Amino acid sequence: MEKLGFNKAENFLLKVFEERKVPGASVAFVSGEDIIWSKGFGYSNLEEKTQTTPETVFRVASVSKPVIATALLQWMDRGMFHLDDSVKGLMEEVQIRTEYEQPTVRNLLTHTSGFPVHVDPTCFELSETVTLEDMINESAITVHPPNQEIVYSNTAFNIIGYLVGLFADMPYPRYLKEGLFKPLKMDSSSFEQTNRIRKMMAQPYSRKKKSGSPIEAVKPWYGGSMPEKPCGSLFTTATDLGNFMIAQINSGLYRGNRILKAETMKEMHRLQASAGNSRSGYALSWKRNWHYGNLMLSHTGGNLGWTAHFAFYPELKIGVIILCNLNDNSGWRPPARETLHLLVGGTLSFDPETTRMKETPEIWDKLKGRYDKQFQEAEISIDEENLVLRKEKEKSYLEDYGNERYILHGGGSDGMELTFEFDGEGFAKQFDLEAQMFLRFHKDTRSINKFAKLEGVWQGIYVHPYGQFKMELEIRSGTVASVTNMTGNRVSISNFKAEQGHATGNFRFKNLPRYIGWGAKEMEAELKLAVIEDVLEGRMTFKSDIGKSIVPLALSRTRNTPQTLKRG
């Protein structure tokens, strides 16, 4: 590889780390069977001015997932299960609560199990943790059938780690040490916070999402259970992960040690769950996308004080690992994809003149419009003879790649492939991007019952990233109401209005104790509901110092609640 690729990549990373004010980072580049470059940037400990090196230990959050998945597939190679086996038949002390068909192992590995998004708690004392089995039993509740859609699931990979321990007849961290880390020479890697790991580990830092807020050191914490959650508790180095990457891009081999059969590794990299009819989605644990025309497998990670990104082009046998000791709660992840593109001679600069059309193609009129995915809105428009995607505050230019595929330039999905799908009249009905499907926006035309009597008690269940919660909304008048919060305590709703079938208002409450560690001591929830077919439904937006989440909400009347006002 030309020296120029290294210089461009390193200069790019230096600029990013300075702009983001990242305390420390460790980076490794892999090509073929070797780590061809590695370097530490900044400080692993700001207070002590300790320099970061490629051997500094970081917690890599969800980059743990492909590692724990590889360990599980080792047991498939030994004949312990098949990918399409029901998970229920493999487990002992863990139960998946579902009213649908039980998910398979393949469902767990591809985020198609039917589990909702779930954030595991953080604990600052060992006494606060629960067993891994108890944590899984608490969160393993499906909300839709398997294979219906891709929904990123920590719970699924906690079950995968549990299965690894079950097959090995030992705690899963001990098996990983012997069965995977030893043959890969990953000598500084562990799923346990041993004294040795603690001594080698960088100091993690956090910043609240509020602009200008300072970086704060994060004290040691545990991932909610003991042993810690498999989905995000790997402690490792950039060079150790480089060894893991070498095995991934060399059909399961590292320095003559085979960790997986070649056909199993091929299956691990194959597209298993696609976003719509696109070429993007999930392999087994890996995000599988096309990046500037190259097949790319990758995974990001982020938890309290840590962020990481692992990306490689399997066909070119080249990859990048970036580990950082900062999570600023903005959703930012280290730019491994961009660095990878620079390494192979690409450029990140883009001139909209190169995609500007002298005559607007007729098909563009059938692509234009609003799209959404559960409260995430996007718009395809024509901007100065360019086709443009706007999503949140990002703007991306679309370059026609053929076969209804486009490459994005700019924004958080720079270089990624976007695919349109069409209805019978030739209009785009959705676009697929990474592992998501954005459907063309259609206004809800269902009638709101403006004559509904809102006073009374409404009940329902909603799914938040912290778990499933029961809610009881009591409306006493058009301006007075109360609601139960996540802890089951009743609080008053401020700015409440109930009129003409609509109910709106806000309420505040203290965050759940096991989630305060993320930096949000208090939460505010905003209700926007309307009565449709005698159900009070809409959305609830949760806001805190570290961000927001929006969840759908549907509440039904309790018995003996008057339903409709008599017309004049």
Long-range contacts (C-beta under 8 A, 24 or more apart in sequence): 1-31, 1-36, 1-318, 1-343, 2-345, 4-345, 5-342, 5-343, 5-344, 5-345, 6-37, 6-343, 8-342, 9-320, 9-339, 9-342, 9-343, 10-39, 12-335, 12-338, 12-339, 12-342, 12-348, 13-41, 13-322, 13-335, 13-339, 14-41, 16-334, 16-335, 17-41, 17-42, 17-324, 20-326, 20-328, 20-332, 21-215, 21-326, 22-324, 22-325, 22-326, 23-203, 23-205, 23-215, 23-324, 23-325, 23-326, 24-52, 24-56, 24-202, 24-324, 24-325, 24-326, 25-52, 25-322, 25-323, 25-324, 25-325, 25-334, 26-52, 26-53, 26-54, 26-56, 26-58, 26-237, 26-238, 26-322, 26-323, 27-54, 27-238, 27-320, 27-321, 27-322, 27-323, 27-339, 28-54, 28-238, 28-239, 28-241, 28-242, 28-320, 28-321, 29-318, 29-319, 29-320, 29-321, 29-343, 30-242, 30-245, 30-246, 30-249, 30-312, 30-318, 30-319, 30-320, 30-321, 31-317, 31-318, 32-246, 32-249, 32-250, 32-317, 32-318, 33-246, 33-250, 33-255, 34-246, 35-239, 35-242, 35-243, 35-246, 38-238, 38-239, 38-242, 44-202, 44-203, 44-325, 45-202, 45-203, 46-203, 46-205, 46-215, 46-217, 47-203, 47-217, 52-202, 52-325, 54-237, 54-238, 54-239, 55-188, 55-200, 55-237, 55-239, 56-200, 56-201, 56-202, 56-237, 56-238, 56-323, 57-188, 57-197, 57-200, 57-201, 57-202, 57-235, 57-236, 57-237, 58-201, 58-202, 58-235, 58-236, 58-237, 58-238, 58-306, 58-308, 58-323, 58-324, 58-325, 59-201, 59-204, 59-232, 59-233, 59-234, 59-235, 59-303, 59-305, 59-306, 60-232, 60-234, 60-235, 60-236, 60-241, 60-301, 60-306, 60-308, 60-310, 60-323, 61-232, 61-301, 61-302, 61-303, 61-306, 61-307, 61-308, 62-154, 62-231, 62-232, 62-299, 62-300, 62-301, 62-302, 62-303, 62-308, 63-234, 63-241, 63-299, 63-300, 63-301, 63-308, 63-309, 63-310, 64-157, 64-191, 64-230, 64-231, 64-232, 64-233, 64-234, 64-301, 65-157, 65-231, 65-232, 65-285, 65-299, 66-248, 66-285, 66-286, 66-299, 66-310, 67-176, 67-180, 67-234, 67-244, 68-157, 68-160, 68-161, 68-164, 68-172, 68-176, 68-230, 68-231, 68-234, 68-285, 69-109, 69-157, 69-160, 69-268, 69-284, 69-285, 70-180, 70-244, 70-259, 70-260, 70-268, 70-285, 71-164, 71-172, 71-175, 71-176, 71-179, 71-180, 72-105, 72-109, 72-160, 72-163, 72-164, 72-167, 73-260, 73-264, 73-268, 73-284, 74-179, 74-180, 74-259, 74-260, 75-163, 75-164, 75-167, 75-168, 76-105, 76-264, 77-260, 77-261, 77-264, 80-167, 81-105, 81-163, 81-167, 83-109, 83-267, 83-284, 87-113, 87-159, 87-163, 90-163, 90-166, 91-159, 91-162, 91-163, 91-166, 92-166, 93-133, 94-133, 94-136, 94-137, 94-140, 94-159, 94-162, 95-137, 95-140, 96-140, 96-141, 96-142, 96-159, 97-140, 97-141, 97-142, 98-141, 98-142, 99-142, 100-142, 100-144, 100-145, 100-146, 101-145, 101-146, 102-146, 103-142, 103-146, 103-156, 104-146, 105-163, 106-272, 106-284, 107-146, 107-147, 107-156, 108-153, 108-156, 108-157, 108-159, 108-160, 109-156, 109-160, 109-272, 109-282, 109-284, 109-285, 110-150, 110-272, 110-273, 110-281, 110-282, 110-283, 110-284, 110-285, 111-150, 111-151, 111-152, 111-153, 111-156, 111-273, 111-282, 111-435, 112-146, 112-147, 112-148, 112-149, 112-150, 112-151, 112-273, 112-282, 113-142, 113-146, 113-153, 113-155, 113-156, 114-142, 114-143, 114-144, 114-145, 114-146, 114-148, 114-151, 115-139, 115-140, 115-141, 115-142, 115-143, 115-151, 115-153, 115-155, 115-156, 116-141, 116-143, 116-151, 116-153, 116-463, 116-465, 116-468, 117-151, 117-152, 117-153, 117-154, 117-465, 118-153, 118-154, 118-155, 118-465, 118-466, 118-467, 119-154, 119-465, 119-466, 119-515, 120-154, 120-158, 120-223, 120-224, 120-225, 120-229, 120-231, 120-232, 121-224, 121-466, 121-512, 121-514, 121-515, 121-517, 122-221, 122-222, 122-223, 122-224, 122-303, 122-304, 122-514, 122-515, 122-517, 122-518, 123-221, 123-222, 123-223, 123-224, 123-514, 123-517, 124-219, 124-220, 124-221, 124-222, 124-517, 125-222, 126-222, 126-226, 128-222, 128-514, 129-222, 129-224, 129-225, 129-226, 129-228, 130-224, 130-225, 130-226, 131-225, 131-226, 132-158, 132-161, 132-162, 132-165, 132-225, 132-226, 132-227, 132-229, 132-230, 133-162, 134-225, 135-224, 135-225, 135-229, 136-162, 138-467, 139-467, 141-468, 143-463, 147-273, 149-437, 150-273, 150-275, 150-281, 150-282, 150-435, 150-436, 152-435, 154-229, 154-231, 154-232, 155-231, 156-231, 157-230, 157-231, 157-285, 158-225, 158-229, 158-230, 158-231, 160-230, 161-191, 161-229, 161-230, 161-231, 162-230, 164-230, 165-227, 171-227, 172-227, 172-230, 173-227, 173-228, 180-259, 181-240, 183-254, 183-257, 183-259, 184-240, 184-243, 184-244, 184-247, 184-254, 184-257, 184-259, 185-240, 185-243, 185-254, 185-255, 186-236, 186-240, 186-241, 186-243, 186-244, 187-240, 188-236, 188-237, 188-240, 189-234, 189-235, 189-236, 189-237, 189-240, 190-234, 190-235, 190-236, 191-227, 191-228, 191-230, 191-233, 191-234, 191-235, 192-227, 192-228, 192-235, 193-220, 193-222, 193-228, 193-235, 197-235, 200-237, 201-235, 202-325, 203-325, 204-304, 204-305, 204-306, 204-325, 204-326, 204-327, 205-305, 205-325, 205-326, 205-327, 206-304, 206-305, 206-326, 206-327, 206-328, 206-329, 206-519, 207-326, 207-327, 207-328, 207-329, 208-329, 208-519, 208-545, 208-546, 209-328, 209-329, 209-330, 209-545, 209-546, 209-547, 210-545, 215-326, 218-304, 218-305, 221-304, 221-517, 223-303, 224-514, 232-301, 232-303, 237-323, 238-321, 238-322, 238-323, 241-310, 241-321, 241-323, 242-321, 245-310, 245-312, 245-319, 245-321, 248-297, 248-312, 248-314, 248-319, 249-312, 249-314, 249-317, 249-318, 249-319, 250-317, 269-297, 269-314, 273-435, 274-432, 275-419, 275-432, 275-433, 275-434, 275-435, 275-436, 275-437, 276-419, 276-421, 276-430, 276-432, 276-437, 277-419, 277-421, 277-432, 278-405, 278-417, 278-419, 278-432, 279-405, 279-417, 279-419, 280-416, 280-417, 280-419, 280-432, 280-433, 280-434, 280-435, 281-435, 282-435, 287-434, 287-435, 289-416, 289-417, 289-434, 290-416, 290-417, 291-337, 291-340, 291-341, 291-415, 291-416, 291-417, 292-341, 292-346, 292-407, 292-415, 293-401, 293-407, 294-344, 296-337, 296-340, 298-336, 298-337, 300-333, 301-333, 302-327, 302-331, 302-333, 303-327, 304-517, 304-518, 304-519, 307-332, 307-333, 307-334, 308-333, 308-334, 309-333, 309-334, 309-335, 309-336, 309-337, 310-336, 311-336, 311-337, 311-340, 312-340, 313-340, 313-344, 316-344, 318-343, 318-344, 329-518, 329-519, 329-546, 329-547, 331-547, 337-414, 337-415, 338-414, 338-415, 341-415, 348-414, 350-397, 350-409, 350-410, 352-384, 352-386, 352-397, 354-399, 355-386, 355-387, 355-397, 355-398, 355-399, 355-400, 355-409, 356-384, 356-385, 356-386, 357-385, 357-386, 358-385, 360-385, 366-422, 366-426, 366-427, 366-428, 367-420, 367-428, 369-428, 369-440, 369-441, 370-440, 370-441, 371-430, 371-431, 371-438, 371-439, 371-440, 371-441, 372-438, 372-439, 372-441, 373-436, 373-437, 373-438, 373-439, 374-550, 374-552, 375-539, 375-550, 376-438, 377-441, 378-431, 378-438, 380-428, 380-431, 389-418, 408-433, 446-532, 446-533, 447-532, 448-500, 448-501, 448-502, 448-530, 448-531, 448-532, 449-501, 449-531, 449-532, 449-533, 449-534, 449-564, 450-500, 450-501, 451-501, 451-564, 451-565, 451-567, 452-501, 452-531, 452-534, 452-563, 452-564, 452-565, 453-561, 453-562, 453-563, 453-564, 453-565, 454-478, 454-498, 454-499, 454-501, 454-503, 454-531, 454-536, 455-498, 455-561, 455-562, 456-557, 456-558, 456-561, 456-562, 457-557, 457-558, 457-561, 458-536, 458-555, 458-556, 458-557, 458-558, 458-561, 459-555, 459-556, 459-558, 460-553, 460-554, 460-555, 460-556, 462-540, 462-551, 462-552, 462-553, 463-551, 464-542, 464-549, 464-551, 465-549, 466-512, 466-515, 471-553, 471-555, 473-503, 473-527, 473-536, 473-555, 475-503, 481-505, 483-507, 483-527, 485-509, 485-525, 486-511, 486-512, 486-523, 487-512, 493-527, 501-530, 501-531, 502-529, 502-530, 502-531, 503-527, 503-529, 503-530, 503-536, 504-528, 504-529, 511-544, 518-546, 519-544, 519-545, 519-546, 520-544, 520-545, 520-546, 521-545, 527-553, 529-553, 529-555, 534-563
